[in-house]
Every structure is written in structure tokens, then in C-alpha cells.
């Protein structure tokens, strides 16, 4: 199983980025997918997740209304659209796959990608 996150980069506050996560080696359409992030010197934190069909999403409070998770099961991919970025969004972003609804608990996820760095400057 491989999860390949991409799309990170440097952006000014107020800008947007779209992260992608390409999955292989698993039946993607039955997995719930999550996004987590880890800022320098901090623990990994939950960002949001989406169920297997894309019909349900859930976000942590700090990103709700700014970030949107979507998925394309035909392409084995999940996306994180990030708008109105803030310096505190700076982190390495990880995608993860859960055999059922993962929610906000990292231990519910079976597979993890390698992360992509997002840097937001003020």
C-alpha cells in the first residue's frame, strides 16, 4: 500500500493550496481517508476526514469553513483544498487510510503517506 501526498509549497497568508493524495495497493473505494498535520515541535493533529463514498466529511474546528476534503474513487485520490491559509496552518500534511470511518483518532488509520510540507508566511 502506498499513499503519496503532493501539492505542498509556500504561500502567503490568505492564499490557497490544494493537496492531493494518490493511493495504490488497496481497494481505495472502501477506505475512509483522513488528513493530519504536524507543525514543527508539535504533535500530529487531525485536520479532517471523508468517508468511503465522499458523502460525509468532518473537520477540526480550526479549519472548518476554510478547508474542504473531496475524493475521486475512479482516480484513487483524495484532495484537501485549503483556502484562507494562515501562518498557523504551516505544517507537514499527511494523508491516511482507514478501513472504516477513521475520525480524528490516528490509531484508527491503517496506512499513512509520507507527508507534504505547507508553509504559510505572514
C-alpha positions as CSV (number, residue, x, y, z in Angstrom):
1,X,0.0,0.0,0.0
2,X,1.3,3.4,-0.9
3,X,-0.2,6.8,-0.2
4,X,1.6,9.7,-2.0
5,X,0.8,13.2,-0.8
6,X,1.7,16.1,-3.0
7,X,0.9,19.7,-3.6
8,X,2.6,21.4,-0.7
9,X,4.5,24.6,-1.0
10,X,4.9,28.1,0.2
11,X,2.1,30.6,0.1
12,X,1.3,33.9,1.7
13,X,-1.4,34.3,4.3
14,X,-4.8,34.4,2.7
15,X,-3.8,32.2,-0.2
16,X,-4.8,28.8,-1.2
17,X,-3.3,25.4,-1.9
18,X,-4.7,22.1,-3.0
19,X,-3.1,18.9,-1.7
20,X,-3.6,15.6,-3.4
21,X,-3.1,12.1,-2.1
22,X,-2.7,9.3,-4.6
23,X,-3.4,5.8,-3.3
24,X,-2.3,2.4,-4.7
25,X,-2.2,-1.2,-3.5
26,X,-5.6,-1.0,-1.8
27,X,-9.2,-1.1,-2.7
28,X,-9.4,2.7,-2.3
29,X,-13.2,3.0,-2.7
30,X,-13.9,1.2,0.6
31,X,-11.5,3.2,2.7
32,X,-12.2,6.3,4.7
33,X,-9.5,8.9,4.3
34,X,-8.1,11.4,6.6
35,X,-5.7,14.4,6.6
36,X,-3.5,15.1,9.6
37,X,-0.8,17.7,10.0
38,X,2.3,18.2,12.2
39,X,3.8,21.6,12.9
40,X,7.4,22.0,14.0
41,X,7.7,21.0,17.6
42,X,4.1,19.9,17.9
43,X,2.3,16.6,17.9
44,X,0.4,15.4,14.9
45,X,-3.1,16.7,14.8
46,X,-6.3,15.8,12.9
47,X,-7.4,18.1,10.1
48,X,-10.4,16.3,8.6
49,X,-11.7,13.1,7.1
50,X,-14.1,11.8,4.5
51,X,-16.0,8.6,4.3
52,X,-15.6,5.9,1.6
53,X,-18.2,7.5,-0.7
54,X,-17.4,11.1,-0.2
55,X,-20.9,11.8,1.2
56,X,-19.7,12.6,4.7
57,X,-16.9,14.8,5.9
58,X,-15.7,16.0,9.3
59,X,-13.2,18.8,10.2
60,X,-11.4,20.0,13.2
61,X,-12.7,23.4,14.3
62,X,-9.7,25.4,13.3
63,X,-10.1,24.6,9.6
64,X,-13.9,24.2,9.2
65,X,-15.1,26.6,6.6
66,X,-11.7,27.1,5.1
67,X,-10.6,23.6,4.2
68,X,-12.6,21.1,2.0
69,X,-11.9,17.4,1.6
70,X,-13.0,15.6,-1.5
71,X,-12.2,12.3,-3.2
72,X,-12.3,10.7,-6.7
73,X,-12.6,7.0,-6.3
74,X,-12.1,6.5,-10.1
75,X,-8.7,8.1,-9.7
76,X,-7.9,6.6,-6.3
77,X,-7.3,10.1,-5.0
78,X,-8.3,12.3,-2.1
79,X,-7.8,16.1,-2.0
80,X,-7.5,18.8,0.6
81,X,-8.5,22.2,-0.7
82,X,-7.1,24.8,1.7
83,X,-8.3,28.4,1.4
84,X,-7.7,31.5,3.5
85,X,-4.5,30.0,4.8
86,X,-3.0,31.3,8.0
87,X,0.6,31.1,9.3
88,X,-0.6,28.6,11.9
89,X,-1.5,26.2,9.1
90,X,2.2,25.7,8.5
91,X,2.9,22.0,8.9
92,X,3.7,18.8,7.2
93,X,0.4,17.4,6.0
94,X,-0.3,13.6,5.9
95,X,-3.0,11.6,4.3
96,X,-4.1,8.3,5.9
97,X,-6.5,5.5,5.1
98,X,-8.9,3.7,7.4
99,X,-10.8,0.6,6.7
100,X,-13.9,2.2,8.3
101,X,-14.7,5.7,9.3
102,X,-11.4,7.0,10.7
103,X,-12.5,10.1,12.5
104,X,-10.0,12.1,14.4
105,X,-8.0,9.3,16.1
106,X,-4.7,8.4,14.4
107,X,-4.9,4.9,15.7
108,X,-8.0,4.2,13.6
109,X,-5.9,4.6,10.4
110,X,-4.1,1.7,8.8
111,X,-1.9,3.4,6.3
112,X,-0.1,6.7,6.1
113,X,1.5,8.7,3.4
114,X,4.9,10.4,3.7
115,X,3.7,14.0,4.1
116,X,4.0,17.2,2.1
117,X,5.1,20.5,3.6
118,X,2.9,23.6,3.6
119,X,4.5,26.9,4.6
120,X,2.3,29.9,5.1
121,X,4.0,33.3,5.5
122,X,2.5,36.4,7.1
